[in-house]
Amino acid sequence: MLTRMRGTVATAALLAGAVTLVPAGPARAASSVVKVTGSQGNWQLTVNGSPYVVKGVTWGTDGSSARLFAAAGANNIKVVAGFWLQPGGGPGSGGCTNYVADTTYKNNMLAEFTKWVQTYRDNPAVLMWNVGNESVLGLQNCSSGTELENQRNAYTGFVNDVAKAIHRMDANHPVISTDAWVGAWTYYKRNSPDLDLYAVKRAYGGDTAGDHLPPTASVPSVADPGAVPAGKEITVQAPATDPEGDQLAYEVLWGGKYVDGGGGLVSAPSTNPGNGTLKVTAPAKTGAWKLYVKAKDGRGNVGVEQHSVKVVPPPVSGTNVALNRPTTASTFQNDGYGGCPCGISASGRYVRLELNQRGTGYGYSLFRFGVYA
């Protein structure tokens, strides 16, 4: 899809993705001139003045690309020449980079990318340059909260620096950046005014005529994201819309990277009373979790959004009679069996903890402990 960058954002069918635009500098002689023309709601990609529709994939660009470009050109195929950035999809793009502070990485990547633009800018197989792949989304696996926002802003600012450098070298090919969710557009719109196009990845095969557009998901919300009770049913608000009015099905998933180091998402059973209101059970383990909600249109298209929540121990009924009372270690217990210095006269059952593995080198620790009556 095409989307104008400066001014109002709009969409129109084009790529296996979604896209946006800025005027290029003065044109210079080249094997092909690629432009985006038209107006809001009616954008058109042209190659040497003729309409062009993209059907294909982006290819990583380096010294080995010459053979690919030669074979593509011989078969009248054009290539979106891509440059990988950490984190994201693609060879060598795993890992985390500090886009706020790592000047060395950014300078190295800028020098690398512009070297290949200089090398291939006159190649007839080049359609446009793509900077980064799924990195705005992928940064969620590197940081969270305010730091995540800072990294996403710094990343899209760096993408803009690369776009400006490429425009100075090559006025005949657009510069785009690709991500895996439309939520990335907010960061590009704010920090990347020199991009020509935004691209949102979409996987498909075969004839794309009559393709349906994906649903638009909303960021899921809960009553108190800072205190989600572990193991309890919670209500999630995540209404979605579909451009064609298709009936939507929802899926809730939990991401526990910051709890157990796992990188995958776990689908959780949920019910949908209607209007994007979902009932789901919170994870049993406490910590910072990513809550994802997918909206599916039944035609292979998905809209997804996520929100960070803190899962905490669930509330316990009764009165915590040990609250603000002094605690004792094993050598100070008054009866040798875990006696409670709670200051109450009563008989009843007791809880004895037999700990057999230290959590740290300092000893055994309990995050929270109470005695309820």
C-alpha positions as CSV (number, residue, x, y, z in Angstrom):
1,M,0.0,0.0,0.0
2,L,1.1,3.6,-0.6
3,T,0.9,6.3,2.0
4,R,1.9,10.0,1.7
5,M,4.5,10.9,4.4
6,R,4.2,14.6,4.6
7,G,0.7,15.7,5.5
8,T,-2.2,13.3,5.9
9,V,-1.6,9.5,5.9
10,A,-3.7,7.5,3.4
11,T,-3.5,4.0,1.9
12,A,-4.0,2.5,-1.6
13,A,-3.2,-1.0,-2.9
14,L,0.4,-1.6,-4.0
15,L,3.0,-3.8,-2.2
16,A,2.9,-6.8,-0.1
17,G,2.9,-4.1,2.5
18,A,1.9,-0.5,3.1
19,V,3.8,2.5,1.9
20,T,4.6,6.4,2.1
21,L,6.3,9.4,0.2
22,V,8.6,12.5,-0.1
23,P,9.8,14.4,-3.2
24,A,13.1,13.2,-4.5
25,G,16.0,15.5,-5.4
26,P,17.0,16.4,-8.9
27,A,17.0,13.4,-11.2
28,R,20.3,12.2,-12.8
29,A,20.8,9.8,-15.7
30,A,20.1,6.2,-14.7
31,S,18.9,3.0,-16.2
32,S,15.4,3.6,-14.7
33,V,13.6,6.3,-12.8
34,V,11.1,5.2,-10.1
35,K,8.6,7.7,-8.8
36,V,5.5,7.8,-6.7
37,T,2.8,10.1,-8.3
38,G,-0.8,11.0,-7.6
39,S,-2.6,12.3,-4.5
40,Q,-4.1,11.0,-1.3
41,G,-6.2,7.9,-1.9
42,N,-4.8,7.5,-5.5
43,W,-1.1,7.0,-5.3
44,Q,0.7,5.3,-8.2
45,L,4.2,3.8,-8.5
46,T,5.8,4.4,-11.9
47,V,8.9,3.1,-13.6
48,N,10.2,5.3,-16.4
49,G,6.7,7.0,-16.5
50,S,4.7,3.7,-16.7
51,P,2.5,2.3,-13.8
52,Y,4.2,-0.5,-11.9
53,V,2.7,-2.9,-9.4
54,V,5.1,-4.7,-7.0
55,K,4.7,-8.4,-6.4
56,G,7.6,-10.0,-4.7
57,V,10.0,-9.8,-1.8
58,T,12.9,-7.6,-0.6
59,W,16.4,-8.9,-1.0
60,G,19.5,-8.2,1.2
61,T,22.1,-6.2,-0.6
62,D,25.8,-6.7,-0.5
63,G,28.7,-7.7,-2.8
64,S,27.0,-10.9,-3.8
65,S,24.0,-9.0,-5.2
66,A,25.5,-8.3,-8.6
67,R,24.6,-11.8,-9.9
68,L,21.0,-11.5,-8.5
69,F,20.5,-8.1,-10.2
70,A,22.0,-9.4,-13.5
71,A,19.6,-12.4,-13.5
72,A,16.6,-10.3,-12.5
73,G,17.4,-7.7,-15.2
74,A,17.7,-10.3,-17.8
75,N,14.1,-11.5,-17.0
76,N,12.6,-8.0,-16.7
77,I,12.3,-8.3,-12.9
78,K,13.0,-5.5,-10.5
79,V,14.3,-5.9,-6.9
80,V,13.6,-4.0,-3.7
81,A,17.2,-3.8,-2.5
82,G,17.2,-4.2,1.3
83,F,19.6,-3.3,4.1
84,W,19.4,-5.2,7.4
85,L,19.5,-3.5,10.8
86,Q,19.4,-5.0,14.3
87,P,17.0,-6.3,15.6
88,G,14.6,-7.8,13.1
89,G,14.2,-10.3,10.4
90,G,17.0,-11.2,8.0
91,P,20.6,-12.5,8.0
92,G,22.8,-10.9,10.6
93,S,20.0,-8.8,12.0
94,G,19.5,-10.5,15.2
95,G,20.7,-9.1,18.5
96,C,20.1,-5.7,20.1
97,T,21.7,-2.3,19.3
98,N,21.5,0.8,21.4
99,Y,20.3,3.3,18.8
100,V,20.5,6.1,21.4
101,A,24.2,5.7,22.2
102,D,25.9,3.3,19.8
103,T,27.4,5.8,17.3
104,T,29.9,3.3,16.0
105,Y,27.3,0.8,14.9
106,K,25.3,3.5,13.2
107,N,28.3,5.0,11.4
108,N,29.4,1.6,10.2
109,M,25.9,0.8,8.8
110,L,25.6,4.1,7.1
111,A,29.0,3.7,5.4
112,E,28.1,0.1,4.4
113,F,24.7,1.0,2.9
114,T,25.9,4.0,1.0
115,K,28.7,2.0,-0.5
116,W,26.2,-0.4,-2.1
117,V,23.9,2.4,-3.2
118,Q,26.9,3.9,-5.0
119,T,27.7,0.5,-6.5
120,Y,24.2,-0.5,-7.7
121,R,22.2,2.8,-8.2
122,D,22.5,2.6,-12.0
123,N,21.5,-1.1,-12.2
124,P,18.3,-1.5,-14.2
125,A,17.1,-4.2,-11.8
126,V,16.9,-1.9,-8.7
127,L,13.4,-0.7,-7.9
128,M,14.0,1.0,-4.6
129,W,16.1,0.9,-1.4
130,N,14.7,-0.6,1.8
131,V,16.3,0.3,5.2
132,G,15.6,-2.0,8.1
133,N,13.2,-4.9,8.5
134,E,10.8,-5.4,11.4
135,S,13.1,-3.5,13.8
136,V,10.5,-1.2,15.3
137,L,8.5,-4.2,16.4
138,G,11.7,-6.2,17.2
139,L,13.0,-3.6,19.6
140,Q,10.3,-4.9,22.1
141,N,12.6,-7.9,22.6
142,C,15.5,-5.6,23.7
143,S,13.9,-3.1,26.1
144,S,10.6,-2.0,27.6
145,G,8.8,1.0,28.9
146,T,10.4,4.4,28.5
147,E,13.6,2.9,27.2
148,L,11.7,1.1,24.5
149,E,10.1,4.3,23.3
150,N,13.5,6.0,23.3
151,Q,15.0,3.2,21.2
152,R,12.2,3.2,18.7
153,N,12.4,7.0,18.3
154,A,16.2,6.8,17.9
155,Y,16.0,3.9,15.4
156,T,13.5,5.7,13.1
157,G,15.7,8.8,13.4
158,F,18.6,6.8,12.2
159,V,16.6,5.4,9.3
160,N,15.9,9.0,8.3
161,D,19.6,9.7,8.4
162,V,20.2,6.8,6.0
163,A,17.4,8.0,3.7
164,K,18.8,11.5,3.5
165,A,22.3,10.0,2.6
166,I,20.8,7.8,-0.1
167,H,18.8,10.7,-1.6
168,R,22.0,12.7,-1.9
169,M,23.5,9.9,-4.0
170,D,20.5,8.6,-5.9
171,A,17.4,10.7,-6.8
172,N,15.9,8.1,-9.1
173,H,14.9,5.4,-6.6
174,P,12.6,5.8,-3.5
175,V,13.8,4.9,0.0
176,I,11.5,2.8,2.2
177,S,11.5,1.1,5.6
178,T,9.6,-2.1,6.4
179,D,8.1,-3.3,9.6
180,A,5.7,-6.0,10.7
181,W,2.9,-3.9,12.3
182,V,1.1,-0.6,11.4
183,G,1.9,0.7,14.9
184,A,5.4,1.4,13.6
185,W,4.0,4.2,11.4
186,T,3.7,6.5,14.3
187,Y,7.4,6.4,14.9
188,Y,8.2,6.8,11.2
189,K,5.8,9.7,10.8
190,R,7.4,11.5,13.8
191,N,11.1,10.8,13.0
192,S,11.5,9.8,9.3
193,P,10.3,12.7,7.1
194,D,12.8,11.9,4.4
195,L,11.5,8.4,3.7
196,D,9.6,8.0,0.5
197,L,7.5,5.0,1.6
198,Y,6.4,3.1,4.6
199,A,6.1,-0.7,4.1
200,V,4.2,-3.2,6.3
201,K,5.1,-6.8,5.6
202,R,2.4,-9.1,4.5
203,A,3.0,-12.8,3.4
204,Y,0.9,-14.2,0.6
205,G,1.1,-16.3,-2.5
206,G,-0.6,-16.5,-5.9
207,D,-2.8,-13.9,-7.5
208,T,-3.4,-10.8,-5.3
209,A,-6.4,-9.5,-7.2
210,G,-9.3,-8.9,-4.8
211,D,-7.1,-9.3,-1.7
212,H,-8.7,-8.2,1.5
213,L,-7.0,-5.7,3.8
214,P,-6.0,-6.8,7.3
215,P,-8.0,-5.7,10.4
216,T,-6.9,-2.7,12.4
217,A,-6.3,-3.8,16.0
218,S,-6.3,-1.5,19.0
219,V,-3.8,-1.6,21.9
220,P,-5.2,-4.0,24.5
221,S,-6.1,-2.5,27.9
222,V,-6.9,-3.9,31.3
223,A,-8.3,-2.2,34.5
224,D,-4.9,-1.9,36.1
225,P,-1.8,-2.8,34.0
226,G,0.4,-2.4,37.0
227,A,-1.4,-4.9,39.1
228,V,-2.7,-7.9,37.1
229,P,-3.6,-10.7,39.6
230,A,-1.6,-13.9,38.8
231,G,-3.8,-16.9,37.8
232,K,-7.0,-14.9,37.9
233,E,-9.5,-14.1,35.1
234,I,-9.1,-10.6,33.8
235,T,-11.0,-8.5,31.3
236,V,-9.2,-7.2,28.2
237,Q,-10.5,-4.4,26.0
238,A,-9.2,-4.7,22.5
239,P,-11.8,-3.8,19.9
240,A,-10.7,-4.1,16.2
241,T,-12.2,-2.9,12.9
242,D,-12.0,-4.5,9.5
243,P,-12.0,-2.4,6.3
244,E,-14.3,-4.8,4.4
245,G,-16.5,-5.4,7.4
246,D,-15.4,-9.1,7.8
247,Q,-16.4,-10.9,11.0
248,L,-13.4,-11.0,13.3
249,A,-12.1,-13.7,15.7
250,Y,-9.7,-12.8,18.5
251,E,-6.7,-14.6,20.0
252,V,-4.9,-13.6,23.2
253,L,-1.2,-14.5,23.7
254,W,1.3,-13.9,26.5
255,G,5.0,-13.1,26.0
256,G,7.2,-13.9,29.0
257,K,10.7,-12.9,27.8
258,Y,11.2,-10.7,30.8
259,V,9.9,-13.3,33.2
260,D,11.6,-16.6,32.0
261,G,13.7,-15.5,29.1
262,G,11.5,-17.3,26.6
263,G,11.2,-15.6,23.2
264,G,8.0,-17.2,22.0
265,L,4.3,-16.3,22.5
266,V,1.9,-18.6,24.3
267,S,-1.7,-18.6,23.1
268,A,-4.2,-18.4,26.0
269,P,-7.8,-19.7,26.0
270,S,-10.2,-16.7,26.0
271,T,-13.9,-15.9,25.6
272,N,-15.3,-13.0,23.6
273,P,-18.6,-11.6,25.1
274,G,-18.6,-9.1,22.2
275,N,-17.3,-5.6,21.1
276,G,-13.7,-6.6,21.5
277,T,-14.1,-7.4,25.2
278,L,-12.1,-10.6,26.1
279,K,-11.9,-12.7,29.2
280,V,-8.6,-14.5,29.8
281,T,-6.7,-16.0,32.7
282,A,-3.5,-14.1,33.6
283,P,-0.2,-16.0,33.9
284,A,0.4,-17.8,37.2
285,K,4.0,-16.5,37.4
286,T,4.5,-12.9,38.5
287,G,6.6,-10.4,36.6
288,A,6.5,-8.1,33.5
289,W,4.5,-9.8,30.7
290,K,3.6,-8.7,27.1
291,L,-0.1,-9.1,26.4
292,Y,-0.8,-9.6,22.7
293,V,-4.2,-9.6,21.0
294,K,-4.7,-10.8,17.4
295,A,-7.8,-9.9,15.3
296,K,-8.3,-12.3,12.4
297,D,-10.7,-11.8,9.5
298,G,-10.9,-15.5,8.4
299,R,-9.1,-14.7,5.1
300,G,-5.6,-15.1,6.3
301,N,-5.2,-11.4,7.4
302,V,-4.3,-10.5,11.0
303,G,-4.1,-7.3,13.0
304,V,-2.1,-7.4,16.2
305,E,-1.3,-5.0,19.0
306,Q,0.4,-5.5,22.4
307,H,0.7,-3.9,25.8
308,S,3.0,-4.5,28.8
309,V,1.5,-5.5,32.1
310,K,2.8,-6.4,35.5
311,V,1.5,-9.6,37.0
312,V,1.4,-9.5,40.8
313,P,0.4,-12.0,43.5
314,P,-3.4,-12.2,43.6
315,P,-5.3,-10.6,46.6
316,V,-6.0,-12.9,49.5
317,S,-9.2,-12.8,51.4
318,G,-9.1,-12.2,55.1
319,T,-6.7,-10.0,57.3
320,N,-3.0,-10.4,57.1
321,V,-2.2,-10.5,60.8
322,A,1.6,-10.6,60.0
323,L,1.5,-7.3,58.2
324,N,4.2,-4.9,59.5
325,R,5.2,-7.5,62.2
326,P,8.9,-8.3,62.8
327,T,10.2,-11.4,60.9
328,T,12.6,-14.0,62.2
329,A,15.2,-16.2,60.6
330,S,15.6,-19.9,61.5
331,T,18.0,-19.5,64.4
332,F,15.7,-17.0,66.0
333,Q,12.5,-19.0,65.9
334,N,11.1,-19.3,69.4
335,D,10.1,-23.0,69.2
336,G,12.3,-24.5,66.4
337,Y,9.3,-25.3,64.2
338,G,8.6,-22.0,62.5
339,G,6.6,-20.5,65.3
340,C,4.8,-17.2,64.4
341,P,5.6,-14.1,66.5
342,C,2.3,-12.6,65.4
343,G,1.0,-11.6,68.9
344,I,-2.2,-13.6,68.8
345,S,-3.5,-16.3,71.1
346,A,-5.0,-19.1,68.9
347,S,-4.5,-22.7,67.9
348,G,-4.6,-23.9,64.4
349,R,-2.7,-25.2,61.4
350,Y,0.6,-23.6,60.5
351,V,2.7,-23.3,57.3
352,R,6.3,-24.6,57.4
353,L,8.6,-23.8,54.6
354,E,11.4,-26.2,53.8
355,L,13.7,-24.4,51.4
356,N,16.4,-26.5,49.6
357,Q,17.9,-24.1,47.0
358,R,19.2,-20.6,47.5
359,G,17.8,-18.0,45.1
360,T,21.0,-15.9,45.5
361,G,24.4,-16.2,47.2
362,Y,22.9,-14.3,50.2
363,G,20.4,-16.9,51.1
364,Y,16.7,-17.7,50.8
365,S,14.3,-14.9,50.0
366,L,10.5,-14.5,49.9
367,F,9.0,-11.7,47.7
368,R,5.9,-11.5,49.9
369,F,4.6,-13.6,52.8
370,G,1.5,-13.2,54.9
371,V,-0.5,-15.0,57.6
372,Y,-4.2,-14.5,57.1
373,A,-7.1,-14.9,59.5
